[in-house]
């Protein structure tokens, strides 16, 4: 029973991340999409920023999908691994955006 609950949690997290990333990737009104991102984006290509952030958020859902597969063997280990990989990917994203944002997205 515990396996089902943990797999369900991972599935919900993966679906949320995937659809939020898809929203950012396909956003039509860039000003509305950029409101959900922190930082000053004046003078930068906001369309490209939204597309790149959307791709990254969709990639963040992959560890949780893999965690669902690992649930068959060890339920508690899978969610710990998935969140550890997610936190690592989030840290890489934050560091990358702080270092390379002005160079990469300059108009």
Helices and strands as residue ranges (DSSP letters): H 2-26, H 30-34, H 46-60, H 62-70, H 75-104
